[in-house]
Amino acid sequence: MTRSSLNRPILVVDDEADIRDLMEITLMKMGLSVDTAEGVNIAKKKLNENKYSLVLTDMRMPDGSGLEVVEHIMSNNMDTPVAVITALITAFGNADQAVQALKIGAFDYLQKPITLAQLRTLVKSAVKVQDENQNAPIAPPPVQAAPKSVAAAPVVSKPTDSTWGQNEWADVENTLSEKNKPTISQVVPQKIVDNITLPNAVAPSMEKRRVASVAAVAPVAETPIVPTAAPKVSGSLKRDNDVPRILGSSQQIEEVRRLIRKLADSNVPVYISGESGSGKEQAARSIHELSSRADKPFIAVNCGAIPENLMESEFFGYKKGSFTGADQDRLGFFQHAHGGTLFLDEVADLPLAMQVKLLRAIQEKAVRRIGDAQEVKVDVRIISATHKNLENLVESGAFRQDLFYRLNVVTLKMPPLREMHEDLERLIVHLLHKHHGTGIRMTASARDALLHYGYPGNFRELENILERAVALANNNTIDVEDLQINHQPMSLDAEQFPLTEGLAATGLPNFQMGHTQLQDYLDDVERQILQQALEYTRYNRTQAAKVLGISFRSMRYRLDRLAIE
């Protein structure tokens, strides 16, 4: 999705400031411009004064209903797609509102909580609606009908796209029935059953702080740590004063800095994804240091390093005498982080039993110490991180879906070091100067080996390689042997790992041990299988799911994750 796809701003209508901020952050990250309105009346005024590419409106607001916004757009013949957002459908009244919103002109009806991927899909749908409107033949103005008449002009009907057959609509209606929701025929789009929505509860609003844009620090006078035979490094590694922990000038790092500044003004939970050693904790600390909680504690917890039988006492604390060995009162991580930030590193390693207790603490904003009868309120901002794929763990049942939605309100992705080609050489120079001064030199072959290495351990591995190389260097000159890295493609020892006949026959095409990333390779294989299944079933997704032995919901998830149109 690019900004050029929607050449006018998107209008977000919601009475909750945190919801508006979250939507604005997400849409801006997609390269779109955003305008906001805090109620129905302000939204109508802005719609009369400006033109928008898309309107996203909440259903229930103090000064009216989102249906009024839809009716205002339709009655004034505004060529603007509009989608209505509501809480979880639990009664026929809300489902009836969904039908009404679609019939009076909304192109979609969304249900909280919305994931970022689903929001992107929604925006793509808006672009498609606009394209269809622009390519449609010009028709005479329709005869005005009663606004509430269901039969007057049903705007939404079953999709005519060849990829949607009767089986898929039956699957949607079956999904509604399985969840004890009323069956809505003919007018309900696919997304109404996809749990698309913003969280029902987010942290209280806080006044936005303005973070001044800080220019890059003037280059520090550094002598490139290479002999004269090797090319010199121009300039120094970029470091901004307000985000000093994040180094580099690549496009990915600039995007990380921009999002960190934006997230620091809010209080929403943040999920930081990225490979091991990519700097997830540094990003979390940067968010904390830029926020209004900067003078309060930042408590970092490695969830994978705590024994399972000690997790509850470590997180929530205990009272003296509550169990053998409890010889004094002790506070847990939540109490120590009160007023500040709790960083849950490797959150995917939490056992399921602890996930339930953590979910309650986050929802209630209160914890109970072991042996205590009363809960104690805590004011803590949650930032979590892991190198694992949480969405896959949710699908497999290893991570609770409700906790995932609580933690993954906004996602910040840390790029791997191998994708930061323009920063790598300056980063090597920076780390050597930082830890070992300016007396270290490097041969051209060692430099080339470092620049062409894959760094599966990212920044942490690079720092370890340089420390080891300095310790092994002769005459303060690092040679390629001192690095002790496999800069050539890895090869298996035929005697230690003999190839079996089955492996030799099957083979692993295009997989280079030591160079190819396993997840990327598996994604490519899965993508090819899905595309073949779709072609085999003439792009009927329900039949393709049956052929592959997976559910239709799982099929939709995989297609969306792998960006298969």
N, C-alpha and C positions, 0 to 999 in steps of 0.2 A: 504494500500500500504506500503510495507516494502522495505528496501534497498536491501534485498536479491532478490526481484522480478526483479530488473534491476541491474545486477552485474557490469555494466560499467557506466561511467558518462553519463549525458545527455548534449548535445551541444545546446546552445541557440545562435542563430545568429540574431543580430539586430544592427542597427547603432545608436540607441538611448540608452544612458547609463542607464537612469532611467528605461526603459523597461527591459533591461538586469538584473538590480538589482532586480526589482520586480519579474521577473520570477525566479531568483536565490533564493530569499527569500522564495517564495512559494514552490518550488521544494525541497529545503533543509528542510523546515518544514515537508515535507512528508518523510524525512529520506533518500533522494537521493543525490548523489554527482553531481555537476554541473560544466561544463566548458562553457565559453562564447567566442564569436567571434564578432568583430564589423563590419564585412563586408563579402562579398562573397569570396574575395581572401584569407583572414585569415582563413575563414571557410574551404576552400579547403585544405589549408596547414595543418590545424589541423586534418582534416579527413584522410589525407595521413599519418600522423604521429601517430595517436591514433585510438583506437576503441571505439565506442560509442553505448549505448543501444537505444538511440532515438535522433533525431535531430529536433529542432523546429526553423524554419527560417522565417524571415519576407519576404514579397514579394518584396518591393521596397527599394533598398539601393543605396547609391551614386555610388558604384563600380559595380553594376550589379543587377540581379534579383534572387529571391529565386528559380526560375525555374532552374537556373544554378547550384545551390547546389543540387537539386533533380537529375538533369541530371548527375552531377559528381558522385553521389552515385550509380546511376543505371549503368553508363558506366563502372565503376570500380568494378562492382559486389560486392559492400559492403552490407553485411547482416545487414542493419541498417534501421529501420522504420523512415520515415521523414514526418513531417506535415508542411504545409505552412500557415503562418499567414498574413492576409491582412486587409485593412480597409473595411468599410461597402460597400457591393455590391450595387452600385447605377446605373451601366450601364452594357451593354452587354459585354464590354471589360473585366471587372473584372470577370464576370461570365465565360467568355471564358477562362480566365486564370485559374479559378478553375477547369474547365474540363481538360485543358491541364496538370495542375499539377497532377491531379489524373491519367490521362492516361499514363504519362511518369513514374509513379511509386510512387507518394506520397500516403500514406494511409489515409490522412485526409487533409481537407482544412478548416481553421478556420477563423472566422470573429470577428473583434474587436467590443466591449470589452469583454475579457474573464473573467468569474467568477472563483473563486477558486474551487468550486465544479466541474465545467466543465473541468478545467485543470486536476483535479484528474481523471475524467472519461477518458480524453484523454490518460493519462499515463497508465491507466488500459487497454485501447485499444491497446497501444503499446506492453504491456506484452502479450496480446492475440495474436497479430500479430507474435511476436517472438515465442510463443509457437507453433503456427500453422506452422511456417517455420521450427522449429526444428523437429516437428512430421511428416512433409510432406515427402513422398518418394523421394529419390535422383533421379533426372532427368538429362539427358544429357544437355550440355550447349545449350541454345537457339540459333537459327540462327540469326545473326545480321541483324536487319532491319533498315530502314530509321528512324532516331530519331524522326522526326516530323510526322510520319505516324500514323494517328488515328487508322487505322485498323490493324496495325502491331501486337500490343499486348495490348489490353485494360486490364489494371491491375485491375481496380475496376469495379465491376458489382453489380447487386442487390444481397443483402445478401441472402445466402441459408439457414440461420438459420430458424428453424421452427417457431420461434416467430415472424418472419417478413413475412407477407402475402402481397398480392396485395393491400389490403385496406390501409396498412400502407404507401406503396410507393405512392399511390394516395393521401394520406393525406399530405405527404411531398410536392408533386407537387402542391397541392391546396394551401398549406401555402405560397409557393413562389408566386403563382398567386395573392393571397390576398394582398401581399405586393408590387404588381406591379413589381415583379422580373421576369426575363425570366425563363420559364420552362426548366429545365435541366433533361432529362430522362436518366435512366439507370446508370449514372455514379456519381450522387451526393449523398453523404452519409447523414445520418440523421443530423449530427451536423451543416451542412451548413446553417440551418434555425434556429439555437438555439441562435443566438447572442453571440457566443463564441468569446471573444477577449479581448485584453488589451485595456485600454482607449486610445482614439486617442490623447488626450492631457494630459500630466503629467507635474509636476513641473520641472523646468530646472535642469540640472545635477549640482551636487555639488561635490567637491572633498571629497572622503571618508576619514573620520577620523578614526584613529585606536583607539579602546577602549581596553586598556590593561585588560587582564583577572585578576580579583582580587579574591584572595582566601577569604574564609569565615573568618569573624572576630573571633579572639580567644575567646573561650567561656568566658562569663562574670561570675564572681563568684556570683551565685545566689543560695539561699537556697530554695528548693521546698516549695511551700506554701500549704503544707498538713501536717496533724498530722502524728506522727510516725506510726500509724496504716495503713496509705495508702502508696502504693509504691512510691518511689522517682522518679523524672524526671531526666533522664541522659542527660547531656549536656544542651546547651542553644539554643534558637531559632536562626536559621541561618539568617544573614543579611550581604549582600555584600556591600562593600564601595561605589561602583559606582551606585548601585540601592538600596539605603537604605530604600526606602518606601515599598519594596516588601519583606515580611518576610516568612521564611519557607524553608524546604529542600525537600518537596515532589516532585515527578516527574513533576506534573502539574506546580508547581511554578518555577521549574528550566527551564521548557520550556518557561514560560512567561518571565523570565529574559533574556534568550537567544534571544528571538524575540525582546524584547525591545532594547537590544544592537544593533541588526541588523537594526531595523527601525530607530534608532536615526541617523544613517549615511545617511539616505535617506530623501527625502522631500515629499514622496507620502502621500496622505490622508490615515488615519488609522481609521478603525471602530472597536471599542472595544465592544464586546458583553459579556453578563454575567448577573446573577441575581442581584436584588437590594441589595446593601450593600456588593458586592463582591470585591470592590476595583478598579472600573473602572477609577475613577478620579486619584487615586494614580498611576496607570499605565500610564495614560496620562501625568501626571506631570513628571514621570520618563523619558519618551521619550523626553520631552522638555528639562529636565535638562541635559541629555546626548548629546543633539544635539548642533549644532553650533549656535542655537538660544537661548541658555541658558541665555545669558545676556540680552535678550529682554523680553517683557511682556508675561505672560501666563494668558490669560483671560478665565475664566470658566463661562459658561452660562447655567443655568437651563432652557431649552426651555419650560418646562411645567409650570414654575412659572411666566411667563410674560403674562399679559392680551393681548388678540388678537389685540385689537385696539392700543396697544402701541408697538407692535413688530417691525414694520418698523422703528420707531424713535429710538428704543433701539439698533437695529442692525446697522443702517446706519447713525443715527444722524439727526439733522435738523438745519436750519438757523433761525436766529432771525426774528420773524414776520411771519413765514410761516403758523402758525395757532394760534388760541387763546391760550394764555398761554406760547407761545414760546418767552420768554422775553430776551433770549440770545442764541448765537450759542452753539451747543452741538455736540460733537463727539459721534459716535456709537461704538459698540463692535469691528467692523472691524478696525476702525481707531485707537482705543486704543491698539489693538493687532498687529499693523503694525511692521513688522520685527520679530515678535514672533509667538506664537501659540494661536489659538482660539479653545477652547474645548467646543463642543456643547453636553451637557449632556441631556439625554432624548430627543434626536432629533426626535423620533417618535411622539412626542406630538405637533410638528409644524403643524399648519393648512395648507391646500393645497395652499391657496393664498400666504402664506409666503414661502412655499417650492419653488414656481416659482421664487420669487425674490432672494432667497438664491442661487438657481441654477445659475442664471445669474451672481451674484456676484462672485461665485466660477469659472465659466467659463471665465469671462472677467477679473478677478483679479482686479476689480474696483467697487466702490460703489458711489451712488449719494445720498446726503443728501436731506431730504424733504425740498422743497423750493429752491433747488440749480439746476441750469441748466447744470452744468458740472459734469462729473464723475471724481473721484479721484482714481488713482491707489493705490492699497494696496498689500503689500507682507505679506501674512498670510498663515501659515500651518494649515490645518483643521484636527482636531481629533474629532470624534463623538462617542457617546455611547448611548445605551439604553438597558433596561432589556427586551424589547419586541422583538418579532420575526419580523424583518423588511421584510424578504422575504414573509412571510404570509400577511403582510400589503400591500406590492406591489401587490400581487396576488388579494387581495380584493379591491384594488383601493384606499386605505386609505393613501398610500405613493407613491410618484411619482417614476416610474422606472428609469428615467434618473438621478434624484438626488441620488437614491440608488447606481447607478453605479459610480457616482462621489465620493460619500463618502466611499463606500465599495471597495476600491482598494486593501487594505490588511486588513485582519481580525485578531484581537487579542482576544482570548477568555479567560476570567477570570474564574477560576474554583470556584464552590460553596464550602463553608466551610465544608459541610458534606462529601466531597470527599477527604479532606485533613486529614485523620485519624492520620497519623504519626506526624502531626504538631499541632494538636488541643491542647494537654495537655501543650506543651511548649508555645503555644500562650496564653493560660489562665494564666500561670505563668508570662509571659512577661507583659500582660496587667495589672495584679494586682500589679506587682512591679512598673510599669510605673506610675500608677495613685495613688497608695495607699501605696507604700513602702513595707518593708519586715515584717511588724508586723501583717499581716493578715494570718490566718490559715483556713483550709477547712477540713470538715469531709469527710470520705471515701464515704458516701452515696451521698453527694453533688457533689463530684468529678465524681462519676459514672453517676449521672444524667446529668452533663454537657457533658460527653464524649458520651452519648447515645442520646443526643437531636439532632433534625434534622436541627435547625437553618435556618428557611425560610428567615430570615432577614440577614443571614451571619455575617460578621465581625461587622457590625453596631449593630446587635441584641446582639451578644456576649458581646460587650463592655457595652451596656445598662444593660444587665443582671448582669454583675459583679458590676457595679456602684450601682445598686439597692440592690444587696446582701450585699455589704459592709455597706450601710446605715442601713440595717435591722439587721446586725449581732450582736450577743451578745458576749461580751468578745473577740471581734476581731476574732471570729470563725464563718465561714459561714457554715450554715447547709442547708439541702435540702429545708426546708420551706422558707428560705431567698431568694432562687433563683426565686420563683414564676413562674416556667415554667411547662408546661404540659408534663412531662417526661413519662407519661403513654399514651397509645393510646386515642385519643379524643373520647368521646361518646356523642351522641345526647340525650338531655333531652326529654324523651318520652312525657311528658306533654306539653313542649314548642314547640317541633317539632314532632308531631305525624306522623307516617308513613301512607301514604295513601295506599289504596288497590293496586293502579296501581304501585306505587314504590315498594311495597312489592313483587308484582308479577314479575315485571321486574328485580329488584335487580341491584346491581353494583358488579359483581364478582371481587374478588381480589382487591377491592378498600378499603383502610383503612383510614378513615378520620383522618387527622393529621399526617399520615405517608406517604401515597402515594402522589407523586407529580402529579398535575393535567395534566400538559403537557405530562409527560411520559405515564400516563394512556391513554390519548386521542391518543397519537402516537401508542400505542399498539393496541388499538381498530381499528384505521385506517389501520394499517398494516395487521391485520387479515382480514378486509373487502376487501382490495386490493388483498391479496393472494387468497381469496375465489373467487373473480371475475376473476382472471387470470386462476385459475383451471377450473372454469365454462366455460370459453371461450377457453380452451385449449391453454392458454398463447398467445392469439391474443389481443394485447394491445388496438387496435382500437375498437374491439368489447367489450372489458372489460370496456373501457371508456363510450361507449354507454349504457351499462347495468347500470353503476353507475350514468349516467346522467351528466357526466363532459366532457370537451374537451380532445382531445388527448394530447395537450400540457400540460394541467393540470395533466393528468395521468402521463406523463413522469416526470414532476416536482415532483409529490408526490413519485413516485418510487425512484427517485434519492435522495430526502430528507430523506426517510426512509431506504435507502440502500437496496432496494429489487432488487436482481439480476434477 
